[in-house]
Amino acid sequence: MQTRSLPIESWVYPTVDLPPALQTLVQQEDPRREIVLVFVVNPEKTVLNDGEKYLEMAARAALRPGP
């Protein structure tokens, strides 16, 4: 059986470095000190493998009205 290795790339963001609206959403749902996005990288395309919920939270936070 032939297999191939695919590189994995992780992007880690401490919650204290996130915009305030996103910090609030992340801490309400998942009280971690950081969020992690994991990508599978290959020559044809890069695919988000884990962390989609954080991107959805970022989109919701961007739509929240400001103070």
PyMOL Python script that loads the backbone (N, CA, C, O; Angstrom):
from pymol import cmd

cmd.read_pdbstr("""\
ATOM      1  N   MET A   1       0.848  -1.166   0.000  1.00  0.00           N
ATOM      2  CA  MET A   1       0.000   0.000   0.000  1.00  0.00           C
ATOM      3  C   MET A   1       0.899   1.236   0.000  1.00  0.00           C
ATOM      4  O   MET A   1       1.846   1.333   0.781  1.00  0.00           O
ATOM      5  N   GLN A   2       0.594   2.151  -0.864  1.00  0.00           N
ATOM      6  CA  GLN A   2       1.356   3.390  -0.932  1.00  0.00           C
ATOM      7  C   GLN A   2       0.633   4.474  -0.151  1.00  0.00           C
ATOM      8  O   GLN A   2      -0.582   4.633  -0.267  1.00  0.00           O
ATOM      9  N   THR A   3       1.377   5.205   0.632  1.00  0.00           N
ATOM     10  CA  THR A   3       0.820   6.325   1.390  1.00  0.00           C
ATOM     11  C   THR A   3       1.670   7.551   1.129  1.00  0.00           C
ATOM     12  O   THR A   3       2.779   7.458   0.602  1.00  0.00           O
ATOM     13  N   ARG A   4       1.140   8.691   1.502  1.00  0.00           N
ATOM     14  CA  ARG A   4       1.932   9.907   1.394  1.00  0.00           C
ATOM     15  C   ARG A   4       1.711  10.738   2.641  1.00  0.00           C
ATOM     16  O   ARG A   4       0.675  10.647   3.299  1.00  0.00           O
ATOM     17  N   SER A   5       2.677  11.522   2.938  1.00  0.00           N
ATOM     18  CA  SER A   5       2.587  12.401   4.101  1.00  0.00           C
ATOM     19  C   SER A   5       2.145  13.781   3.649  1.00  0.00           C
ATOM     20  O   SER A   5       2.602  14.296   2.628  1.00  0.00           O
ATOM     21  N   LEU A   6       1.263  14.359   4.415  1.00  0.00           N
ATOM     22  CA  LEU A   6       0.821  15.726   4.155  1.00  0.00           C
ATOM     23  C   LEU A   6       1.230  16.595   5.336  1.00  0.00           C
ATOM     24  O   LEU A   6       1.004  16.227   6.489  1.00  0.00           O
ATOM     25  N   PRO A   7       1.820  17.724   5.055  1.00  0.00           N
ATOM     26  CA  PRO A   7       2.188  18.611   6.165  1.00  0.00           C
ATOM     27  C   PRO A   7       0.956  19.232   6.824  1.00  0.00           C
ATOM     28  O   PRO A   7      -0.026  19.569   6.163  1.00  0.00           O
ATOM     29  N   ILE A   8       1.040  19.368   8.117  1.00  0.00           N
ATOM     30  CA  ILE A   8      -0.015  19.999   8.916  1.00  0.00           C
ATOM     31  C   ILE A   8       0.565  21.293   9.477  1.00  0.00           C
ATOM     32  O   ILE A   8       1.699  21.328   9.953  1.00  0.00           O
ATOM     33  N   GLU A   9      -0.233  22.349   9.412  1.00  0.00           N
ATOM     34  CA  GLU A   9       0.200  23.641   9.933  1.00  0.00           C
ATOM     35  C   GLU A   9      -0.819  24.109  10.964  1.00  0.00           C
ATOM     36  O   GLU A   9      -2.023  24.096  10.705  1.00  0.00           O
ATOM     37  N   SER A  10      -0.340  24.519  12.117  1.00  0.00           N
ATOM     38  CA  SER A  10      -1.225  25.005  13.182  1.00  0.00           C
ATOM     39  C   SER A  10      -0.969  26.486  13.418  1.00  0.00           C
ATOM     40  O   SER A  10       0.177  26.924  13.518  1.00  0.00           O
ATOM     41  N   TRP A  11      -2.048  27.246  13.505  1.00  0.00           N
ATOM     42  CA  TRP A  11      -1.980  28.663  13.845  1.00  0.00           C
ATOM     43  C   TRP A  11      -2.604  28.803  15.226  1.00  0.00           C
ATOM     44  O   TRP A  11      -3.757  28.424  15.435  1.00  0.00           O
ATOM     45  N   VAL A  12      -1.847  29.343  16.158  1.00  0.00           N
ATOM     46  CA  VAL A  12      -2.299  29.461  17.544  1.00  0.00           C
ATOM     47  C   VAL A  12      -2.417  30.939  17.906  1.00  0.00           C
ATOM     48  O   VAL A  12      -1.489  31.721  17.699  1.00  0.00           O
ATOM     49  N   TYR A  13      -3.572  31.303  18.447  1.00  0.00           N
ATOM     50  CA  TYR A  13      -3.839  32.685  18.841  1.00  0.00           C
ATOM     51  C   TYR A  13      -4.221  32.719  20.319  1.00  0.00           C
ATOM     52  O   TYR A  13      -5.228  32.119  20.695  1.00  0.00           O
ATOM     53  N   PRO A  14      -3.449  33.401  21.171  1.00  0.00           N
ATOM     54  CA  PRO A  14      -3.882  33.584  22.563  1.00  0.00           C
ATOM     55  C   PRO A  14      -5.164  34.419  22.576  1.00  0.00           C
ATOM     56  O   PRO A  14      -5.282  35.387  21.825  1.00  0.00           O
ATOM     57  N   THR A  15      -6.109  34.051  23.418  1.00  0.00           N
ATOM     58  CA  THR A  15      -7.379  34.789  23.432  1.00  0.00           C
ATOM     59  C   THR A  15      -7.187  36.252  23.813  1.00  0.00           C
ATOM     60  O   THR A  15      -7.977  37.099  23.396  1.00  0.00           O
ATOM     61  N   VAL A  16      -6.152  36.572  24.597  1.00  0.00           N
ATOM     62  CA  VAL A  16      -5.930  37.974  24.973  1.00  0.00           C
ATOM     63  C   VAL A  16      -5.532  38.836  23.770  1.00  0.00           C
ATOM     64  O   VAL A  16      -5.640  40.061  23.825  1.00  0.00           O
ATOM     65  N   ASP A  17      -5.073  38.204  22.689  1.00  0.00           N
ATOM     66  CA  ASP A  17      -4.686  38.940  21.480  1.00  0.00           C
ATOM     67  C   ASP A  17      -5.839  39.095  20.486  1.00  0.00           C
ATOM     68  O   ASP A  17      -5.674  39.728  19.444  1.00  0.00           O
ATOM     69  N   LEU A  18      -6.998  38.526  20.797  1.00  0.00           N
ATOM     70  CA  LEU A  18      -8.147  38.604  19.897  1.00  0.00           C
ATOM     71  C   LEU A  18      -8.904  39.913  20.132  1.00  0.00           C
ATOM     72  O   LEU A  18      -8.815  40.495  21.213  1.00  0.00           O
ATOM     73  N   PRO A  19      -9.648  40.376  19.125  1.00  0.00           N
ATOM     74  CA  PRO A  19     -10.500  41.554  19.328  1.00  0.00           C
ATOM     75  C   PRO A  19     -11.507  41.273  20.457  1.00  0.00           C
ATOM     76  O   PRO A  19     -11.933  40.131  20.632  1.00  0.00           O
ATOM     77  N   PRO A  20     -11.886  42.302  21.216  1.00  0.00           N
ATOM     78  CA  PRO A  20     -12.764  42.099  22.377  1.00  0.00           C
ATOM     79  C   PRO A  20     -14.055  41.331  22.080  1.00  0.00           C
ATOM     80  O   PRO A  20     -14.438  40.460  22.862  1.00  0.00           O
ATOM     81  N   ALA A  21     -14.727  41.630  20.979  1.00  0.00           N
ATOM     82  CA  ALA A  21     -15.991  40.931  20.675  1.00  0.00           C
ATOM     83  C   ALA A  21     -15.744  39.441  20.455  1.00  0.00           C
ATOM     84  O   ALA A  21     -16.553  38.608  20.864  1.00  0.00           O
ATOM     85  N   LEU A  22     -14.636  39.108  19.815  1.00  0.00           N
ATOM     86  CA  LEU A  22     -14.313  37.699  19.579  1.00  0.00           C
ATOM     87  C   LEU A  22     -13.869  37.034  20.880  1.00  0.00           C
ATOM     88  O   LEU A  22     -14.206  35.875  21.124  1.00  0.00           O
ATOM     89  N   GLN A  23     -13.127  37.742  21.709  1.00  0.00           N
ATOM     90  CA  GLN A  23     -12.742  37.203  23.019  1.00  0.00           C
ATOM     91  C   GLN A  23     -13.969  36.771  23.793  1.00  0.00           C
ATOM     92  O   GLN A  23     -14.005  35.681  24.365  1.00  0.00           O
ATOM     93  N   THR A  24     -14.976  37.633  23.809  1.00  0.00           N
ATOM     94  CA  THR A  24     -16.204  37.347  24.551  1.00  0.00           C
ATOM     95  C   THR A  24     -16.880  36.087  24.031  1.00  0.00           C
ATOM     96  O   THR A  24     -17.276  35.229  24.820  1.00  0.00           O
ATOM     97  N   LEU A  25     -17.019  35.963  22.716  1.00  0.00           N
ATOM     98  CA  LEU A  25     -17.668  34.778  22.143  1.00  0.00           C
ATOM     99  C   LEU A  25     -16.878  33.508  22.441  1.00  0.00           C
ATOM    100  O   LEU A  25     -17.461  32.486  22.803  1.00  0.00           O
ATOM    101  N   VAL A  26     -15.569  33.564  22.292  1.00  0.00           N
ATOM    102  CA  VAL A  26     -14.735  32.383  22.531  1.00  0.00           C
ATOM    103  C   VAL A  26     -14.818  31.965  23.990  1.00  0.00           C
ATOM    104  O   VAL A  26     -14.969  30.779  24.285  1.00  0.00           O
ATOM    105  N   GLN A  27     -14.720  32.918  24.904  1.00  0.00           N
ATOM    106  CA  GLN A  27     -14.736  32.588  26.325  1.00  0.00           C
ATOM    107  C   GLN A  27     -16.092  32.077  26.785  1.00  0.00           C
ATOM    108  O   GLN A  27     -16.161  31.276  27.718  1.00  0.00           O
ATOM    109  N   GLN A  28     -17.168  32.519  26.154  1.00  0.00           N
ATOM    110  CA  GLN A  28     -18.502  32.022  26.502  1.00  0.00           C
ATOM    111  C   GLN A  28     -18.654  30.562  26.096  1.00  0.00           C
ATOM    112  O   GLN A  28     -19.265  29.774  26.817  1.00  0.00           O
ATOM    113  N   GLU A  29     -18.102  30.202  24.949  1.00  0.00           N
ATOM    114  CA  GLU A  29     -18.293  28.853  24.425  1.00  0.00           C
ATOM    115  C   GLU A  29     -17.187  27.893  24.831  1.00  0.00           C
ATOM    116  O   GLU A  29     -17.432  26.697  24.989  1.00  0.00           O
ATOM    117  N   ASP A  30     -15.980  28.401  25.000  1.00  0.00           N
ATOM    118  CA  ASP A  30     -14.835  27.531  25.241  1.00  0.00           C
ATOM    119  C   ASP A  30     -13.782  28.325  26.012  1.00  0.00           C
ATOM    120  O   ASP A  30     -13.008  29.064  25.404  1.00  0.00           O
ATOM    121  N   PRO A  31     -13.737  28.187  27.335  1.00  0.00           N
ATOM    122  CA  PRO A  31     -12.866  29.057  28.145  1.00  0.00           C
ATOM    123  C   PRO A  31     -11.381  28.683  28.082  1.00  0.00           C
ATOM    124  O   PRO A  31     -10.740  28.512  29.119  1.00  0.00           O
ATOM    125  N   ARG A  32     -10.842  28.559  26.887  1.00  0.00           N
ATOM    126  CA  ARG A  32      -9.421  28.243  26.732  1.00  0.00           C
ATOM    127  C   ARG A  32      -8.603  29.525  26.704  1.00  0.00           C
ATOM    128  O   ARG A  32      -9.141  30.620  26.540  1.00  0.00           O
ATOM    129  N   ARG A  33      -7.320  29.374  26.864  1.00  0.00           N
ATOM    130  CA  ARG A  33      -6.420  30.526  26.812  1.00  0.00           C
ATOM    131  C   ARG A  33      -5.930  30.802  25.405  1.00  0.00           C
ATOM    132  O   ARG A  33      -5.269  31.810  25.156  1.00  0.00           O
ATOM    133  N   GLU A  34      -6.253  29.911  24.489  1.00  0.00           N
ATOM    134  CA  GLU A  34      -5.843  30.105  23.104  1.00  0.00           C
ATOM    135  C   GLU A  34      -6.792  29.366  22.179  1.00  0.00           C
ATOM    136  O   GLU A  34      -7.487  28.436  22.588  1.00  0.00           O
ATOM    137  N   ILE A  35      -6.809  29.797  20.923  1.00  0.00           N
ATOM    138  CA  ILE A  35      -7.552  29.054  19.918  1.00  0.00           C
ATOM    139  C   ILE A  35      -6.537  28.545  18.893  1.00  0.00           C
ATOM    140  O   ILE A  35      -5.491  29.157  18.676  1.00  0.00           O
ATOM    141  N   VAL A  36      -6.869  27.415  18.270  1.00  0.00           N
ATOM    142  CA  VAL A  36      -5.953  26.788  17.322  1.00  0.00           C
ATOM    143  C   VAL A  36      -6.711  26.485  16.038  1.00  0.00           C
ATOM    144  O   VAL A  36      -7.795  25.902  16.060  1.00  0.00           O
ATOM    145  N   LEU A  37      -6.122  26.890  14.922  1.00  0.00           N
ATOM    146  CA  LEU A  37      -6.624  26.529  13.607  1.00  0.00           C
ATOM    147  C   LEU A  37      -5.609  25.563  13.008  1.00  0.00           C
ATOM    148  O   LEU A  37      -4.411  25.849  13.000  1.00  0.00           O
ATOM    149  N   VAL A  38      -6.080  24.418  12.504  1.00  0.00           N
ATOM    150  CA  VAL A  38      -5.184  23.407  11.944  1.00  0.00           C
ATOM    151  C   VAL A  38      -5.493  23.257  10.459  1.00  0.00           C
ATOM    152  O   VAL A  38      -6.639  23.047  10.063  1.00  0.00           O
ATOM    153  N   PHE A  39      -4.451  23.370   9.654  1.00  0.00           N
ATOM    154  CA  PHE A  39      -4.576  23.264   8.205  1.00  0.00           C
ATOM    155  C   PHE A  39      -3.774  22.078   7.684  1.00  0.00           C
ATOM    156  O   PHE A  39      -2.686  21.785   8.180  1.00  0.00           O
ATOM    157  N   VAL A  40      -4.321  21.400   6.680  1.00  0.00           N
ATOM    158  CA  VAL A  40      -3.570  20.404   5.920  1.00  0.00           C
ATOM    159  C   VAL A  40      -3.099  21.122   4.664  1.00  0.00           C
ATOM    160  O   VAL A  40      -3.900  21.680   3.914  1.00  0.00           O
ATOM    161  N   VAL A  41      -1.799  21.100   4.448  1.00  0.00           N
ATOM    162  CA  VAL A  41      -1.200  21.859   3.354  1.00  0.00           C
ATOM    163  C   VAL A  41      -0.657  20.884   2.318  1.00  0.00           C
ATOM    164  O   VAL A  41       0.175  20.031   2.627  1.00  0.00           O
ATOM    165  N   ASN A  42      -1.137  21.019   1.087  1.00  0.00           N
ATOM    166  CA  ASN A  42      -0.546  20.229   0.007  1.00  0.00           C
ATOM    167  C   ASN A  42      -0.384  21.134  -1.203  1.00  0.00           C
ATOM    168  O   ASN A  42      -0.925  22.239  -1.220  1.00  0.00           O
ATOM    169  N   PRO A  43       0.347  20.690  -2.209  1.00  0.00           N
ATOM    170  CA  PRO A  43       0.637  21.582  -3.340  1.00  0.00           C
ATOM    171  C   PRO A  43      -0.602  22.107  -4.075  1.00  0.00           C
ATOM    172  O   PRO A  43      -0.562  23.207  -4.627  1.00  0.00           O
ATOM    173  N   GLU A  44      -1.687  21.350  -4.093  1.00  0.00           N
ATOM    174  CA  GLU A  44      -2.879  21.780  -4.830  1.00  0.00           C
ATOM    175  C   GLU A  44      -3.708  22.803  -4.067  1.00  0.00           C
ATOM    176  O   GLU A  44      -4.196  23.771  -4.650  1.00  0.00           O
ATOM    177  N   LYS A  45      -3.869  22.591  -2.753  1.00  0.00           N
ATOM    178  CA  LYS A  45      -4.658  23.530  -1.960  1.00  0.00           C
ATOM    179  C   LYS A  45      -4.425  23.292  -0.474  1.00  0.00           C
ATOM    180  O   LYS A  45      -3.934  22.243  -0.057  1.00  0.00           O
ATOM    181  N   THR A  46      -4.787  24.284   0.297  1.00  0.00           N
ATOM    182  CA  THR A  46      -4.711  24.206   1.756  1.00  0.00           C
ATOM    183  C   THR A  46      -6.134  24.117   2.287  1.00  0.00           C
ATOM    184  O   THR A  46      -7.015  24.868   1.870  1.00  0.00           O
ATOM    185  N   VAL A  47      -6.346  23.181   3.220  1.00  0.00           N
ATOM    186  CA  VAL A  47      -7.686  22.925   3.739  1.00  0.00           C
ATOM    187  C   VAL A  47      -7.688  23.074   5.259  1.00  0.00           C
ATOM    188  O   VAL A  47      -6.816  22.545   5.948  1.00  0.00           O
ATOM    189  N   LEU A  48      -8.680  23.802   5.768  1.00  0.00           N
ATOM    190  CA  LEU A  48      -8.855  23.910   7.212  1.00  0.00           C
ATOM    191  C   LEU A  48      -9.346  22.560   7.724  1.00  0.00           C
ATOM    192  O   LEU A  48     -10.399  22.078   7.306  1.00  0.00           O
ATOM    193  N   ASN A  49      -8.586  21.957   8.622  1.00  0.00           N
ATOM    194  CA  ASN A  49      -8.928  20.644   9.143  1.00  0.00           C
ATOM    195  C   ASN A  49      -9.640  20.739  10.495  1.00  0.00           C
ATOM    196  O   ASN A  49     -10.506  19.921  10.804  1.00  0.00           O
ATOM    197  N   ASP A  50      -9.272  21.732  11.290  1.00  0.00           N
ATOM    198  CA  ASP A  50      -9.886  21.891  12.606  1.00  0.00           C
ATOM    199  C   ASP A  50      -9.878  23.370  12.988  1.00  0.00           C
ATOM    200  O   ASP A  50      -8.890  24.071  12.766  1.00  0.00           O
ATOM    201  N   GLY A  51     -10.975  23.834  13.557  1.00  0.00           N
ATOM    202  CA  GLY A  51     -11.056  25.213  14.014  1.00  0.00           C
ATOM    203  C   GLY A  51     -12.105  26.034  13.301  1.00  0.00           C
ATOM    204  O   GLY A  51     -12.158  27.254  13.460  1.00  0.00           O
ATOM    205  N   GLU A  52     -12.948  25.374  12.512  1.00  0.00           N
ATOM    206  CA  GLU A  52     -13.980  26.105  11.770  1.00  0.00           C
ATOM    207  C   GLU A  52     -14.899  26.886  12.706  1.00  0.00           C
ATOM    208  O   GLU A  52     -15.374  27.967  12.356  1.00  0.00           O
ATOM    209  N   LYS A  53     -15.149  26.335  13.899  1.00  0.00           N
ATOM    210  CA  LYS A  53     -16.046  27.051  14.822  1.00  0.00           C
ATOM    211  C   LYS A  53     -15.469  28.413  15.207  1.00  0.00           C
ATOM    212  O   LYS A  53     -16.224  29.357  15.441  1.00  0.00           O
ATOM    213  N   TYR A  54     -14.144  28.525  15.274  1.00  0.00           N
ATOM    214  CA  TYR A  54     -13.536  29.815  15.606  1.00  0.00           C
ATOM    215  C   TYR A  54     -13.684  30.818  14.466  1.00  0.00           C
ATOM    216  O   TYR A  54     -13.857  32.012  14.709  1.00  0.00           O
ATOM    217  N   LEU A  55     -13.618  30.346  13.239  1.00  0.00           N
ATOM    218  CA  LEU A  55     -13.838  31.246  12.103  1.00  0.00           C
ATOM    219  C   LEU A  55     -15.289  31.716  12.072  1.00  0.00           C
ATOM    220  O   LEU A  55     -15.562  32.870  11.740  1.00  0.00           O
ATOM    221  N   GLU A  56     -16.218  30.829  12.417  1.00  0.00           N
ATOM    222  CA  GLU A  56     -17.631  31.223  12.490  1.00  0.00           C
ATOM    223  C   GLU A  56     -17.840  32.251  13.608  1.00  0.00           C
ATOM    224  O   GLU A  56     -18.607  33.200  13.446  1.00  0.00           O
ATOM    225  N   MET A  57     -17.156  32.059  14.741  1.00  0.00           N
ATOM    226  CA  MET A  57     -17.250  33.029  15.837  1.00  0.00           C
ATOM    227  C   MET A  57     -16.685  34.373  15.409  1.00  0.00           C
ATOM    228  O   MET A  57     -17.239  35.418  15.751  1.00  0.00           O
ATOM    229  N   ALA A  58     -15.587  34.355  14.663  1.00  0.00           N
ATOM    230  CA  ALA A  58     -14.981  35.606  14.191  1.00  0.00           C
ATOM    231  C   ALA A  58     -15.942  36.347  13.276  1.00  0.00           C
ATOM    232  O   ALA A  58     -16.039  37.573  13.336  1.00  0.00           O
ATOM    233  N   ALA A  59     -16.656  35.608  12.426  1.00  0.00           N
ATOM    234  CA  ALA A  59     -17.636  36.237  11.534  1.00  0.00           C
ATOM    235  C   ALA A  59     -18.775  36.843  12.349  1.00  0.00           C
ATOM    236  O   ALA A  59     -19.211  37.958  12.062  1.00  0.00           O
ATOM    237  N   ARG A  60     -19.264  36.122  13.363  1.00  0.00           N
ATOM    238  CA  ARG A  60     -20.335  36.656  14.219  1.00  0.00           C
ATOM    239  C   ARG A  60     -19.851  37.892  14.970  1.00  0.00           C
ATOM    240  O   ARG A  60     -20.585  38.872  15.089  1.00  0.00           O
ATOM    241  N   ALA A  61     -18.616  37.850  15.479  1.00  0.00           N
ATOM    242  CA  ALA A  61     -18.077  38.988  16.219  1.00  0.00           C
ATOM    243  C   ALA A  61     -17.941  40.205  15.328  1.00  0.00           C
ATOM    244  O   ALA A  61     -18.156  41.331  15.776  1.00  0.00           O
ATOM    245  N   ALA A  62     -17.589  39.992  14.075  1.00  0.00           N
ATOM    246  CA  ALA A  62     -17.428  41.118  13.143  1.00  0.00           C
ATOM    247  C   ALA A  62     -18.768  41.791  12.837  1.00  0.00           C
ATOM    248  O   ALA A  62     -18.811  42.971  12.488  1.00  0.00           O
ATOM    249  N   LEU A  63     -19.860  41.034  12.971  1.00  0.00           N
ATOM    250  CA  LEU A  63     -21.182  41.574  12.680  1.00  0.00           C
ATOM    251  C   LEU A  63     -21.836  42.235  13.900  1.00  0.00           C
ATOM    252  O   LEU A  63     -22.873  42.887  13.774  1.00  0.00           O
ATOM    253  N   ARG A  64     -21.235  42.066  15.065  1.00  0.00           N
ATOM    254  CA  ARG A  64     -21.794  42.665  16.292  1.00  0.00           C
ATOM    255  C   ARG A  64     -21.643  44.179  16.243  1.00  0.00           C
ATOM    256  O   ARG A  64     -20.624  44.690  15.778  1.00  0.00           O
ATOM    257  N   PRO A  65     -22.641  44.886  16.717  1.00  0.00           N
ATOM    258  CA  PRO A  65     -22.500  46.348  16.775  1.00  0.00           C
ATOM    259  C   PRO A  65     -21.441  46.746  17.783  1.00  0.00           C
ATOM    260  O   PRO A  65     -21.251  46.074  18.797  1.00  0.00           O
ATOM    261  N   GLY A  66     -20.764  47.821  17.505  1.00  0.00           N
ATOM    262  CA  GLY A  66     -19.707  48.334  18.396  1.00  0.00           C
ATOM    263  C   GLY A  66     -20.280  48.962  19.645  1.00  0.00           C
ATOM    264  O   GLY A  66     -21.497  49.086  19.790  1.00  0.00           O
ATOM    265  N   PRO A  67     -19.377  49.370  20.572  1.00  0.00           N
ATOM    266  CA  PRO A  67     -19.848  49.961  21.830  1.00  0.00           C
ATOM    267  C   PRO A  67     -20.518  51.288  21.646  1.00  0.00           C
ATOM    268  O   PRO A  67     -20.962  51.896  22.620  1.00  0.00           O
TER     269      PRO A  67
END
""", "prot")
cmd.dss("prot")
cmd.show_as("cartoon", "prot")
cmd.util.cbc("prot")
cmd.orient("prot")
